[in-house]
C-alpha cells in the first residue's frame, strides 16, 4: 500500500512556440490539468503547477525560414500569444516558462554533463541525410517521405504522424529535403547517444508498478515500446538553433530537443522558486519521495513521458518519477483533424475575443477524448451553452436570486422546519463534493462535469417541486426554508464549478456578496449550509446569454471559407458508384458490432492482421488487410462493425469468419468504421 503524498507536482506538456494554441491542444492536456490543479488547491493540498513554451528544435527553424525571420522572432511572438491565450482561458500555472531562458540552458547543460559523467552517453558515427545544396545535415523534421510502416506519403524523418511508428530516418522511402526539395544524400556525422536500453528492466518494473492506475491507452502504448526492446537514442543534432553541446569537440551541435524540452519542467520549477525568493524550493517537489508527480499530455507524447523522461531521471538519480500520466486521445474539429495548413482550426487567442472562456471549458470538458478521439462541433457548442449553461445552471441561479429579491428583499431567509423535500436537497448537496471529487481524483473529468451539472439539475427540480411561488402566499415559513436552501445551493454550485468554470464561479460568488474568494474556499464546504440568515445578496444578473443560430452559421461558413482558401486544392476525383442493388440484396448482409480482443500479424504477409473478435454471443477469428494502416496494439479493445454472415475464406492459409468495415482510402482518409459511442457486442446494424 502506498503511503500518502505530502505534496503534488503537476506538469502540462510544453507546446511548441511556432504557432498558436488551438482547441485540440486544450482537450489534449491543458484543460484537464487545470481542472485537477484547481480542485486540489481547494482540497488545500500543497501543489505546484508548471508549464512553458518549447522553443528549440527544427519545428521552430522551419517556421522561421518560411516567414523569413529569425527563430527568436518566432518564439518571442508565439510565446507571448500563447501565454496570453492561456491566461484568458483561465489556466492557473504557478509558472509558465520558456526553454530559451538562461536557467533552462544551464539546467540542460548540467544534466547532459551528468549523463556523460555517469556513463550513460556514448558517441557514435552514423549516416544521416545531407542536403548538399543547403550544405547542412537534415534533422528529422527537415525530411519528408513515405512511411516504411504504413505507406503514408507525408511521414517525417523519425516518426509517422499517421500510424505513430518511430524509425531511423534512413528507413524513410523516397526521402525529400524540405529545404531544397531535392533527394538528400547520405553522409557520416558524429553524435552522442543516451543508453536508453540500459533501463529496459527498470522501466518494465516501473510501468508494472503503475499498471492498475494508468489509463489503458498509456499502458498499451508504453508496453508496446518496451516489448520491441529499447535502443540507444541520439541526444544531439547538427543545428545552429538550440542549446550548444557543452563539450569542446561538439562545435555546430546542439542538445536534441526531445531531451532538453522534458527538462523544461524542472527549469520552470527552478524559475518559480527564484521568483518567490526561495531558490532551493523546487527540490522539495522534484527530489522528495513524498511528492506525487502527475504529468498531463496528449497521446502523441506518451512514450516520452512514460519511458524516455523516467529513464533520464533514473540515470541522474534522486528525482521523482511520474506517478500518473493521464494522457488523452485526439480532439478533432467537425469530424476532421485540426490542420493549420488547411485552415481547419479554431485558434484559442482568436475565439476568446468572441466568446467567454468558460463556454469552451464546459463544452470541451463535457466531451473530453479521455478514452477515444472526440470532436468539437459548433452546433454542440451552441447546445451546451444554451441548453445546459443557460437553461440549467444560469436559470437556477437567476430564478433563485430574483425570487429572493422579490420576496425577501435580497436577504437569506430563516430555514426553520424542514420538509422531506428540503432534506433530500440538503442530502444531495452533502454527497456532491465527495462524489465529484472522487471522479476528479481518478482523472474522470468528463463524468465530473456531468455530475456538476446534475447538481444544478437537481436544484432546479427542487425549486419546481417546492413551488415557492405558491407557498409565498399560503405557507411563508416553508417558502423561506425553500429559498434558504436554494440560496445555499447557489453558493455550493459556485464551489463545485470553480475547477471547471472559474470565471462563472467568481461571478456567482460576487453575486452572493460573500467574503474572500471562491478559490480560497474548501472543496468540502460545498456540502455545507454556510451562509448566515439575513445575509444580504446583490441584485440578480444574467450569467449566460444564448447563442443564436445565425452566429453558429457564421462560424461554420468562416471555417469552410478558411479551409477552401488555405488548401487551394482542385476538386477531388471520386471512384464511380457501383451498380444499384435492391434492399433485399442489402438485407441479406448481417452487420454486427464486435470488440477486438486480440490482434497479431499474419506470418509472411505485410498487409494482413489476424484478429480475434467478441460478438457477445460468440468469439471468432477474422483476417483484415490493414497491417499497413494500424499496429496490432492500436486495435485492442476497439469496437468495430463486421459483416458477420460472410462465408468463411482462407487468406494466406489463415481462416477468416467475417469482414470488418473500413474506408477504402489511404493516408489521412483511412479509418475503421466504429460506433459513435460504446455499445454492447453483437448489436445489429440497420
C-alpha positions in Angstrom: 0.0 0.0 0.0 1.3 3.4 -1.0 2.0 5.9 1.8 0.1 9.3 1.5 1.8 12.0 -0.5 2.6 15.3 1.2 2.6 17.4 -2.0 1.7 17.2 -5.7 3.7 18.3 -8.7 1.8 18.8 -11.9 3.2 19.5 -15.4 1.4 20.1 -18.7 3.2 19.3 -21.9 5.3 22.2 -23.3 3.7 23.5 -26.6 6.0 24.4 -29.5 6.3 28.2 -29.8 5.9 28.1 -33.6 2.1 28.5 -33.7 -0.9 29.4 -31.7 -2.8 27.1 -29.3 -6.0 25.6 -30.7 -8.9 23.9 -29.0 -7.4 20.4 -29.7 -4.4 21.3 -27.5 -6.7 22.3 -24.7 -8.6 19.0 -24.7 -5.4 17.0 -25.0 -3.9 18.1 -21.7 -4.2 21.7 -20.6 -7.9 21.9 -19.5 -7.7 18.5 -17.6 -4.5 19.7 -15.9 -6.1 23.0 -14.8 -9.3 21.3 -13.5 -7.2 18.9 -11.5 -4.9 21.6 -10.0 -7.8 23.9 -9.1 -9.6 21.0 -7.4 -6.5 20.0 -5.4 -5.9 23.6 -4.3 -9.5 23.7 -2.9 -8.6 20.4 -1.1 -5.8 22.5 0.5 -3.1 20.4 -1.0 0.5 21.6 -1.4 0.7 21.7 -5.2 3.0 23.2 -7.8 1.7 23.5 -11.4 4.4 24.2 -14.1 4.5 24.6 -17.9 6.1 26.7 -20.5 7.0 27.1 -24.2 9.2 24.6 -26.1 11.4 27.0 -28.1 14.1 24.9 -29.7 14.2 22.3 -32.4 13.5 22.0 -36.0 9.8 23.0 -35.9 11.0 26.5 -34.9 13.6 26.9 -37.5 11.2 25.7 -40.3 8.7 28.3 -39.2 11.4 30.9 -39.2 12.6 30.0 -42.7 9.0 30.1 -44.1 8.4 33.6 -42.7 12.0 34.7 -43.5 12.6 35.9 -39.9 14.9 34.7 -37.1 13.9 31.8 -34.8 14.0 34.3 -31.9 11.3 36.4 -33.6 9.1 33.3 -34.0 9.4 32.2 -30.3 9.0 35.7 -28.9 5.8 36.1 -30.9 4.2 32.8 -30.2 5.3 32.6 -26.5 3.6 35.9 -25.9 0.4 34.9 -27.8 0.1 31.5 -26.1 0.8 32.8 -22.7 -1.9 35.4 -23.1 -4.3 32.8 -24.5 -3.7 30.5 -21.6 -4.3 33.3 -19.1 -7.5 34.3 -20.8 -8.6 30.7 -20.9 -8.1 30.5 -17.1 -5.1 28.3 -16.9 -3.7 28.7 -13.4 0.0 27.8 -13.8 2.2 28.7 -10.9 4.9 29.3 -13.5 4.8 29.4 -17.3 8.4 29.4 -18.5 10.5 29.3 -21.7 13.2 26.9 -22.8 15.2 29.7 -24.3 15.8 31.2 -20.9 19.4 31.0 -19.4 18.1 29.0 -16.5 16.9 26.3 -18.8 20.1 26.3 -20.9 22.1 25.9 -17.7 19.9 23.1 -16.4 20.1 21.2 -19.7 23.9 21.5 -20.0 24.4 20.4 -16.4 22.1 17.4 -17.0 24.0 16.5 -20.2 27.3 16.5 -18.4 25.8 14.4 -15.5 24.7 11.8 -18.0 28.1 11.8 -19.6 29.9 11.5 -16.2 27.7 8.6 -15.2 28.5 6.7 -18.4 25.0 6.9 -19.9 26.1 8.8 -23.1 28.2 7.2 -25.9 29.4 8.7 -29.2 28.6 7.0 -32.5 29.4 7.8 -36.0 26.3 7.5 -38.1 24.9 8.1 -41.5 22.4 10.9 -41.9 20.6 12.6 -44.7 22.6 15.6 -46.0 21.4 18.4 -48.3 24.4 19.4 -50.5 22.6 22.5 -51.9 21.9 23.8 -48.4 25.2 22.5 -47.0 23.6 21.0 -44.0 22.7 17.7 -42.3 18.9 17.3 -42.3 17.3 16.8 -38.9 14.2 14.6 -38.9 11.7 17.3 -39.5 13.6 18.6 -42.5 12.9 15.3 -44.3 9.7 14.0 -45.6 8.9 10.8 -47.4 6.9 7.6 -47.4 6.5 5.8 -44.0 8.2 2.4 -44.1 5.4 1.0 -41.9 2.1 2.2 -43.2 2.9 3.9 -46.5 1.8 7.4 -45.5 3.3 9.8 -48.0 4.0 12.7 -45.7 5.9 10.9 -43.0 8.5 12.8 -41.0 12.1 11.8 -40.8 11.8 9.8 -37.5 8.1 9.4 -36.9 4.9 8.8 -38.9 2.1 11.1 -37.8 -0.4 8.6 -39.4 0.5 5.4 -37.6 2.7 6.7 -34.8 5.6 4.5 -35.7 9.2 5.6 -34.9 12.1 4.6 -37.1 15.6 5.7 -38.3 15.3 8.4 -40.9 17.3 6.3 -43.4 14.4 3.9 -43.4 12.1 6.6 -45.0 11.2 5.7 -48.5 11.5 8.3 -51.3 13.0 11.0 -48.9 12.9 14.6 -49.9 14.7 17.6 -48.3 12.2 20.3 -47.1 15.0 22.8 -47.6 15.9 22.3 -51.3 13.1 19.9 -52.3 15.7 17.5 -53.6 16.6 13.9 -52.7 19.2 14.1 -50.0 22.5 12.2 -50.0 23.8 10.2 -47.1 26.8 11.4 -45.1 28.6 10.4 -41.9 28.4 12.5 -38.7 29.1 12.0 -35.0 26.5 12.2 -32.3 26.0 11.4 -28.6 23.6 8.7 -27.7 21.6 8.1 -24.5 21.8 4.4 -23.5 18.1 4.0 -23.1 18.3 0.2 -23.4 20.2 0.1 -20.1 16.9 1.0 -18.4 14.7 -1.7 -20.0 14.2 -3.8 -16.9 13.8 -0.8 -14.5 11.2 0.8 -16.8 9.3 -2.5 -17.1 9.2 -2.7 -13.3 8.2 1.0 -13.1 5.3 0.5 -15.6 4.1 -2.7 -13.9 4.0 -0.9 -10.6 1.5 1.6 -12.0 -0.4 -0.8 -14.2 -3.6 -0.7 -12.1 -3.7 3.1 -12.0 -2.6 4.2 -15.5 -5.2 4.6 -18.3 -5.3 1.8 -20.8 -4.1 3.9 -23.8 -1.0 4.9 -21.8 -0.3 1.3 -20.6 -0.7 -0.3 -24.1 1.4 2.2 -25.9 4.2 2.1 -23.3 4.2 -1.7 -23.1 4.3 -1.9 -26.9 7.5 0.1 -26.9 9.0 -2.0 -24.2 8.1 -5.2 -26.0 10.0 -4.1 -29.0 13.1 -3.5 -26.9 14.6 -0.1 -26.1 17.6 1.1 -28.2 20.2 3.8 -27.7 18.7 7.2 -28.7 20.6 10.2 -30.2 20.7 13.2 -27.9 22.5 15.7 -30.2 21.7 17.2 -33.6 23.6 19.2 -36.2 21.8 22.5 -35.9 22.6 26.2 -35.3 19.4 26.8 -33.1 19.3 25.2 -29.7 21.4 24.6 -26.6 25.0 24.1 -27.6 26.5 20.7 -26.5 28.9 21.7 -23.6 31.9 19.9 -25.0 35.0 21.2 -26.9 34.7 18.6 -29.7 31.0 19.3 -30.4 31.0 22.5 -32.5 27.8 23.0 -34.5 25.9 20.5 -32.4 23.0 21.2 -30.1 21.3 19.1 -27.4 18.4 17.3 -29.1 15.1 19.0 -28.3 13.4 15.8 -27.0 16.0 15.5 -24.3 16.2 19.1 -23.2 12.5 20.0 -23.6 11.5 17.5 -21.0 13.9 19.2 -18.6 11.8 22.3 -19.1 9.5 21.1 -16.3 12.5 21.2 -13.9 13.8 24.6 -15.1 10.3 26.1 -14.9 10.2 24.9 -11.3 13.6 26.5 -10.6 12.4 29.8 -12.1 9.3 29.7 -9.9 11.5 29.1 -6.8 13.6 32.1 -7.7 10.6 34.3 -8.2 9.2 33.5 -4.7 12.7 34.2 -3.2 13.4 30.6 -2.2 15.8 29.3 -4.9 16.1 25.8 -3.4 12.3 25.3 -3.0 12.0 23.4 -6.3 13.9 20.5 -4.8 11.0 19.9 -2.3 8.9 18.9 -5.3 11.4 17.2 -7.6 13.7 15.5 -5.1 11.4 14.1 -2.4 9.7 10.7 -2.4 6.8 12.3 -0.6 5.9 14.1 -3.8 3.3 12.8 -6.3 4.1 13.8 -9.8 1.3 13.9 -12.3 2.2 14.6 -16.0 -0.6 15.8 -18.3 -0.1 15.4 -22.1 -1.7 14.2 -25.3 -1.3 10.7 -26.7 1.5 11.7 -29.1 3.7 12.4 -26.1 3.1 9.2 -24.1 6.3 7.5 -24.9 8.5 10.4 -24.0 6.8 10.8 -20.5 6.3 7.1 -19.7 9.7 5.8 -21.0 12.2 8.5 -22.0 11.8 11.0 -19.3 11.6 8.4 -16.4 14.8 6.9 -17.9 16.5 10.3 -17.9 15.5 10.9 -14.3 16.6 7.4 -13.3 20.0 8.0 -14.9 20.8 11.1 -12.9 19.1 9.8 -9.8 17.3 11.5 -6.9 14.3 12.7 -8.8 10.6 11.7 -8.5 9.1 9.8 -11.5 5.6 10.4 -12.9 3.1 8.7 -10.6 0.4 9.0 -13.2 0.3 10.1 -16.9 -3.4 10.7 -17.7 -2.9 11.2 -21.4 -5.9 12.0 -23.6 -6.6 10.9 -27.2 -7.0 13.4 -30.0 -9.7 16.1 -30.1 -10.8 16.8 -33.7 -12.8 19.6 -35.4 -16.1 18.9 -37.1 -15.1 15.3 -38.0 -11.6 16.1 -39.2 -8.2 16.6 -37.6 -7.2 20.2 -36.7 -5.0 21.5 -39.6 -3.5 24.9 -39.6 -2.2 24.5 -43.2 -5.8 23.8 -44.4 -7.3 26.5 -42.3 -9.3 23.8 -40.5 -8.7 25.1 -37.0 -10.0 27.2 -34.1 -7.2 29.3 -32.6 -7.8 30.0 -28.9 -6.4 33.5 -28.9 -8.9 34.4 -31.7 -12.0 32.7 -30.4 -11.7 34.1 -26.9 -12.3 37.6 -28.4 -15.8 36.5 -29.3 -16.9 34.1 -26.5 -16.3 33.7 -22.8 -13.6 31.2 -21.9 -15.9 29.2 -19.6 -18.2 28.4 -22.5 -15.3 26.5 -24.1 -14.1 25.0 -20.9 -17.5 23.5 -20.3 -18.1 22.3 -23.9 -14.6 20.7 -24.1 -14.8 19.1 -20.7 -18.2 17.6 -21.5 -16.7 15.7 -24.4 -13.1 15.1 -23.5 -11.2 12.5 -25.5 -10.4 10.5 -22.4 -10.6 7.0 -23.9 -11.1 7.7 -27.6 -10.9 10.5 -30.1 -13.8 13.0 -29.9 -14.8 16.2 -31.8 -15.6 19.8 -31.3 -18.8 20.8 -33.2 -20.0 24.4 -33.3 -23.6 23.2 -33.0 -22.8 21.1 -30.0 -21.1 24.2 -28.5 -24.3 26.2 -29.0 -26.4 23.4 -27.5 -24.1 23.1 -24.4 -24.2 26.9 -23.8 -28.0 27.3 -24.4 -29.4 24.1 -23.0 -27.1 23.4 -20.1 -25.1 26.5 -19.0 -28.0 29.0 -19.6 -31.1 26.8 -19.1 -29.9 24.7 -16.2 -27.1 26.4 -14.2 -27.8 30.0 -15.2 -31.6 29.5 -14.9 -31.4 28.2 -11.3 -29.1 31.0 -10.1 -31.2 33.7 -11.7 -34.6 32.5 -10.6 -33.4 31.9 -7.1 -31.8 35.3 -6.7 -34.7 37.1 -8.4 -37.2 35.4 -6.2 -35.2 36.3 -3.1 -35.2 39.9 -4.0 -38.9 39.9 -4.9 -40.0 38.2 -1.6 -37.2 38.6 0.9 -35.5 41.9 0.0 -32.4 40.1 -1.2 -31.7 38.6 2.2 -31.2 35.0 3.3 -34.5 33.9 5.0 -34.6 31.6 8.0 -34.6 27.9 7.3 -37.0 26.8 10.1 -38.7 23.5 10.0 -37.6 21.3 7.1 -39.8 19.0 4.9 -38.8 15.7 3.3 -38.1 17.6 0.0 -35.8 20.0 1.8 -33.8 17.3 3.5 -33.4 15.4 0.1 -31.9 18.6 -1.4 -29.6 19.1 1.5 -28.5 15.4 1.3 -27.8 15.8 -2.4 -25.5 18.8 -1.6 -23.7 16.9 1.1 -22.9 14.0 -1.2 -21.8 16.1 -4.2 -18.2 17.1 -3.0 -17.2 13.5 -2.3 -18.8 12.1 -5.5 -17.4 14.7 -7.8 -14.1 14.9 -6.0 -13.8 11.1 -6.4 -14.2 11.4 -10.2 -11.6 14.2 -10.3 -9.1 12.1 -8.3 -9.5 9.4 -10.9 -9.0 11.9 -13.8 -12.6 11.3 -15.0 -13.2 14.9 -15.9 -16.0 14.3 -18.4 -18.0 12.4 -15.7 -17.2 15.1 -13.2 -18.5 17.9 -15.5 -21.7 15.9 -15.9 -22.2 15.4 -12.2 -21.6 19.1 -11.5 -24.4 20.0 -13.9 -26.5 17.2 -12.4 -26.4 19.1 -9.0 -27.8 22.1 -10.9 -30.5 19.9 -12.5 -31.4 18.6 -9.0 -31.6 22.1 -7.7 -34.0 23.2 -10.5 -36.2 20.2 -9.8 -36.2 21.0 -6.1 -37.3 24.6 -6.9 -40.1 23.4 -9.1 -41.3 20.7 -6.8 -41.3 23.1 -3.8 -43.4 25.7 -5.7 -42.3 28.7 -3.7 -44.5 31.0 -5.8 -47.4 29.2 -4.1 -46.0 28.8 -0.6 -45.1 32.5 -0.5 -48.9 33.0 -0.2 -50.2 30.0 1.8 -47.1 28.8 3.8 -44.5 31.6 4.2 -42.3 29.6 6.6 -42.0 26.8 4.0 -41.3 29.4 1.3 -38.5 30.8 3.5 -37.0 27.4 4.1 -37.0 26.6 0.3 -35.3 29.9 -0.6 -32.7 29.5 2.2 -31.7 26.1 0.8 -31.8 27.4 -2.8 -29.5 30.3 -1.9 -27.2 28.0 0.0 -27.2 25.8 -3.1 -26.2 28.7 -5.3 -23.1 29.1 -3.1 -22.4 25.4 -3.3 -22.6 25.4 -7.1 -20.0 28.2 -7.1 -17.6 26.0 -5.2 -18.3 22.8 -7.2 -18.0 24.5 -10.6 -14.8 26.5 -9.7 -12.3 24.0 -11.1 -14.3 23.9 -14.4 -15.8 27.4 -14.7 -13.6 29.7 -12.6 -15.0 33.0 -14.1 -18.6 31.9 -13.7 -18.0 30.8 -10.1 -16.4 34.1 -9.4 -19.4 36.0 -10.7 -21.8 33.8 -8.6 -19.6 34.4 -5.5 -19.8 38.1 -6.0 -23.5 37.9 -6.7 -23.9 36.2 -3.3 -21.8 39.0 -1.7 -19.5 36.6 0.1 -16.2 37.3 1.7 -12.7 36.2 0.4 -12.8 34.5 -3.0 -14.3 31.2 -4.2 -10.8 29.8 -4.9 -10.0 30.1 -1.2 -13.0 28.0 -0.1 -12.5 24.4 1.0 -13.9 21.9 -1.5 -16.0 20.0 1.1 -17.7 23.2 2.1 -19.9 22.8 -1.0 -21.9 20.3 1.1 -22.5 22.7 4.0 -25.1 25.4 4.7 -22.6 28.2 5.2 -24.5 31.5 4.6 -25.9 33.1 7.7 -29.6 34.2 7.9 -30.3 37.8 6.9 -27.1 37.9 4.8 -27.6 40.5 2.0 -27.0 39.4 -1.6 -26.6 41.5 -4.7 -29.1 42.3 -7.4 -29.6 39.5 -10.0 -27.6 39.4 -13.2 -27.7 37.1 -16.2 -24.8 34.7 -16.2 -25.2 33.3 -19.7 -26.6 34.7 -22.9 -27.9 32.3 -25.5 -26.2 31.8 -28.9 -28.4 32.5 -31.9 -28.4 30.1 -34.9 -27.1 32.9 -37.2 -23.9 33.2 -35.1 -23.1 29.5 -35.4 -23.9 29.5 -39.2 -21.4 32.4 -39.5 -18.7 30.3 -37.6 -19.3 27.3 -39.9 -19.2 29.5 -43.0 -15.9 31.0 -41.8 -14.4 27.6 -41.2 -15.4 26.4 -44.6 -14.1 29.5 -46.3 -10.7 29.3 -44.5 -10.5 25.6 -45.4 -11.1 26.3 -49.0 -8.8 29.3 -49.2 -5.9 27.5 -47.5 -6.0 24.4 -49.5 -6.4 25.8 -52.9 -6.9 22.2 -53.9 -8.7 21.0 -57.1 -11.9 19.1 -56.8 -11.4 15.5 -55.8 -12.0 12.8 -58.3 -14.3 10.2 -56.8 -14.4 6.5 -57.5 -17.6 5.8 -59.6 -20.5 4.2 -57.8 -21.1 0.5 -58.2 -24.3 -0.7 -59.9 -27.5 -0.3 -57.9 -28.8 -3.1 -55.7 -32.2 -3.8 -54.2 -33.0 -3.6 -50.5 -33.4 -7.3 -50.5 -29.8 -7.7 -51.6 -28.6 -5.4 -48.9 -30.8 -7.1 -46.2 -29.0 -10.4 -46.8 -25.9 -9.0 -45.1 -25.8 -9.2 -41.3 -23.8 -6.3 -39.8 -22.9 -6.6 -36.1 -20.8 -4.7 -33.5 -17.8 -6.7 -32.2 -14.9 -6.0 -29.9 -11.3 -6.8 -30.9 -9.8 -8.9 -28.0 -6.5 -10.0 -29.7 -4.5 -8.9 -32.8 -1.3 -10.2 -34.4 0.4 -10.1 -37.8 -0.2 -12.9 -40.3 3.2 -14.6 -40.9 4.9 -13.7 -44.2 2.3 -11.0 -45.0 2.8 -7.3 -45.0 -0.9 -6.4 -45.3 -2.8 -8.9 -43.1 -3.6 -9.0 -39.5 -5.3 -11.9 -37.6 -8.0 -10.6 -35.2 -9.9 -12.4 -32.5 -13.3 -10.7 -32.1 -16.0 -11.0 -29.5 -19.6 -10.8 -30.8 -21.1 -11.1 -27.4 -22.8 -14.4 -28.2 -19.6 -16.0 -29.6 -15.9 -15.3 -30.3 -14.4 -15.9 -33.8 -11.4 -15.1 -36.0 -11.3 -12.7 -38.9 -8.4 -11.6 -41.2 -8.2 -8.0 -42.3 -5.8 -6.3 -44.8 -5.0 -3.3 -42.5 -1.5 -4.2 -41.3 0.0 -1.3 -43.3 -2.5 1.1 -41.7 -2.7 0.2 -38.0 -0.5 -1.7 -35.5 -2.0 -4.6 -33.6 -1.8 -2.7 -30.2 -3.8 0.1 -31.7 -6.7 -2.2 -32.3 -7.0 -3.9 -28.9 -10.3 -3.1 -27.2 -11.8 -1.3 -30.2 -15.5 -1.8 -31.0 -15.8 -2.3 -34.8 -18.5 -3.2 -37.3 -18.3 -6.5 -39.1 -20.2 -8.5 -41.7 -21.0 -11.4 -39.5 -22.6 -13.8 -42.1 -19.9 -13.8 -44.7 -18.9 -17.3 -45.9 -15.6 -18.4 -44.4 -12.5 -17.8 -46.5 -8.8 -18.5 -46.2 -6.2 -15.7 -46.6 -2.5 -16.7 -46.7 -3.7 -20.1 -45.2 -5.5 -18.4 -42.2 -9.3 -18.8 -41.9 -11.4 -15.7 -41.7 -15.0 -15.8 -40.5 -16.2 -12.3 -41.3 -15.0 -9.0 -42.5 -14.5 -5.6 -40.7 -15.7 -2.4 -42.3 -13.3 0.5 -43.0 -12.9 3.3 -45.5 -11.4 2.3 -48.8 -8.9 5.1 -48.7 -5.2 5.5 -47.7 -3.4 8.1 -45.7 -5.4 10.6 -43.6 -8.7 9.2 -45.1 -8.3 5.7 -43.9 -10.4 4.9 -40.9 -12.2 1.9 -39.2 -16.0 2.2 -39.1 -16.8 2.3 -35.4 -19.9 3.2 -33.3 -20.0 6.9 -32.2 -20.3 5.7 -28.5 -19.6 2.5 -26.6 -22.3 -0.2 -27.2 -22.6 -3.9 -26.5 -21.1 -6.5 -28.7 -23.3 -8.3 -31.2 -25.8 -5.5 -31.8 -27.2 -5.4 -35.4 -26.7 -2.5 -37.7 -29.6 -1.2 -39.7 
